[in-house]
């Protein structure tokens, strides 16, 4: 029995959830950023996953998670009235990132749980491999 395909699937899930966590952390860190190098306020980032068939004996069943892209949410800017802000326009409005911290924290919990599930699957596969080696003695 081959265990390496299962390890590869688990590893791809771990990497994908780590990337999702990095995007969420970036969103939370920039919740009040009104000036970016590109100009304008920070725009919320969204990670896009896809799946790739696993090369090996279970091509049609097992699929690996892949980070397809990290895109910007085009509608993630809100106008806030704050005439004392240095980035306020002539009417006193400031373009601010429209990032909901509750949504981001919820996404972070989901990513953390998915990461934990991948770790548990990895450990279960490792334990099965060890038991299979013990049977062979």
Order of alpha helices (4+ residues) and beta strands (2+ residues): alpha-beta-beta-beta-beta-alpha
